[in-house]
Each structure stands twice: as C-alpha cells, then as structure tokens.
C-alpha cells in the first residue's frame, strides 16, 4: 500500500486592514493565496483564523455553510464574491476554537445543521 502525502486544506478568514471586511476562503497554500489577494487589496490583509483538514470536500462544505449563513444575513459585499462585512462579535465567535479537535468538532456541528 502506498501512502500519499496529502496537503492540508485550509479554510481561512482574512481581514482587510482595520475594516469590518473579511474574506472567507480555502486554499492549500496560505502564503501564496495571501500574496495573490494582497496584490489587489487596498488595505493590509491580516490572517484572522485558519482551520485545517486533509479532505478538501470537508473543508469546502464548511466554507459553503459560512458563505451561505453570512449571505443570508445580508453581509455579503459582492454577489459573486467571498468578502463579507462581519461584526467583532461574529469574528470572535468564529475564532473561539483553538485546537484541531475543537475545529473539527465545530466543522462537524455545522455540517450536521446544514
């Protein structure tokens, strides 16, 4: 049996400068993605939170849940984008889990309620 190296998939939240504008997206190379986004962003991007998982499908579902939730709240900045206006309280709630175990539990709970 051959063991494959699987790049961890990352769901991230980045903040545009000191604004209430946040990007929620996924990547397998956060440094490269940050540089790509920073090129077209007027403010300095700050990485606020990262969740990791080895299965892209799993993390993609969580991203979709967050996108849909904030879009339904009227917080999406552009119809086809991944940028949202979030309150400090929402960001604090999203950033609560710290361990991988807690992150995976949060993702699982979101998926069960989706």
CORCORZI-V855469 format. One record per pair of residues at least 24 apart in sequence whose ideal C-beta (glycine too) atoms are under 6 Angstrom apart, sorted by the first residue. I is the first residue (numbers start at 1). GAP is how many residues later the second one is. D is the distance in Angstrom with one decimal. If there is no record, write none. Layout:
BEGIN
I,GAP,D
I,GAP,D
END
This chain:
BEGIN
6,48,4.8
8,44,4.5
8,46,5.9
9,44,5.5
9,47,4.7
9,50,4.4
10,40,5.3
10,42,5.4
11,40,4.5
11,48,4.9
11,51,5.8
11,52,5.4
12,38,5.1
13,35,4.4
13,36,4.5
14,31,4.8
14,33,5.6
15,31,4.6
15,33,5.2
16,25,5.9
16,27,4.4
17,26,2.5
17,27,5.6
20,65,5.0
21,62,5.7
22,62,5.4
22,64,4.9
23,59,5.6
23,60,5.3
24,42,5.3
24,58,5.6
25,57,5.1
26,33,5.5
26,37,5.1
49,45,6.0
49,46,4.8
51,52,4.7
61,50,5.7
62,45,4.7
62,48,5.7
65,45,4.8
65,49,5.1
END
